[in-house]
Amino acid sequence: QVQLVESGGGLVQAGGSLRLSCAASGHTFSGPIMGWFRQVPGLEREFVAAIRWSADSAVYASSVKGRFTISGDNAKNTVFLQMNSLKPEDTAVYYCAAKTGGALTGPYDYWGQGTQVTVSS
């Protein structure tokens, strides 16, 4: 079983930056895929970004490409989401997710509890 714990959410003004972290523990697996999703109350959870550590490849949703950067520290089983030029529409609960293979955009096997990101205008 894998446990994922997010941190780094908070309140920021439009145009500002936040860095989310997600630490994975409980099980060691090779070639993990880790991703970030977000959800606004009443709407479906949407894909934000994902990274495949074995190939050092990443994909992004079009709404965040050029503003968000996903990266990982494989040795520490930690993935980060650097969010720059934040917009009010980025406000959501952000979830970390992980799986051992398949497409970067989902579905995922393991989920964190979520961290709130609020961007004020």
N, C-alpha and C positions, 0 to 999 in steps of 0.2 A: 504494500500500500504506500502511496505517495502523499505526503502532506505539503501543501503550498500555502505560504503565508505572505500576503502582500503588505507593503508599507509605502509611505510617501505621499499619500493623498492629502488634500486640504483645499483651502480657499485661496484663489489667486485672481488678480485682475486680468482682464483681457490684454493680450500681448505678452503676458508673463510666461514663466516656465515652471514646470514641476518635473521631478524625477521619481518614478515609481520603481520599487524593487519587489522581487518575488523570490523567496528562498524555498528550495525544494528539499525535503528530508524524508526519511523513512524507508527509502528503497533506492538502490543504486542501479541505474540502467545506462547502457551505452547508447550513443546516438539519439539523445532525446530531442524532441521537438517541443518548444515552449512558445506560448502565444499569449496575447492580450486581447480581451474582448471588453465591451462596455455595454451598459444597459441603462436606459432611461425608464422610469416607472411607466407602465402601460404599453411599452414598446418591446419588440423582440431584442434579444441580445445580439449585438453585431460584432463582427470581426474587426480588429484594429491592426494587429501586426503579429508576425510569427517568425521564429528563427529556427533553423536546423543546424545544430552545432557541428555535426559531423562534416557538413559541407560548407559551413559558414555562409549560408544563404538565408535571405530574409525576404518577406513580402509585406506589403502594406495596403491598407484600404486606401482608395483614392482620396477620401476625405482628409486623410492625415499625412499622405505622402509629401515629403519635403519639409514637414514640420516635426514629425515624430521620428525617433530612432530607437530601434530595438537592439540590444546587445546582451551578451551573456558572459559570465565567468564560469566556465565549465568546471574548473577545479573546486569552486565553491557552490556549484549547483544553484546559481543565482542568475536571474534574468532581470534586465532593467528596461524601462521605457522612458526615454528622455522626451519630454513634451515641450516644444517651444512654440512661440506665437499662438498661444492658446486663445480659443474663441469661446464665447458663451455656449455655443452649440456643442462644445466638447464636454460640457457638464454631464456627468453620468457616474454610475458605480463601475469601476474598472476591475475586471477579474483576470487573474492569472490562470493559465491552463497548461497542461502537459500531456504528452502521449509519446509512445515509443516509435511510431512510424506512420506512414500514410501522407496524405496531402497536408500542406501547411495550414490550409484554411479550415480544417475540421473534418469530422467531429473529434472532440477531445475526451480523454478518459478521466482526467483528474482536474479538479477545480479548487481555487482558493475561495476565501470567504468574501472577498471584494473590498475595495477601498474607495471612498467617495472623493470625487474630484468636482469642485465647484468653481466655475469661472464667472466672475462678475463683469458686467459691462460698464 
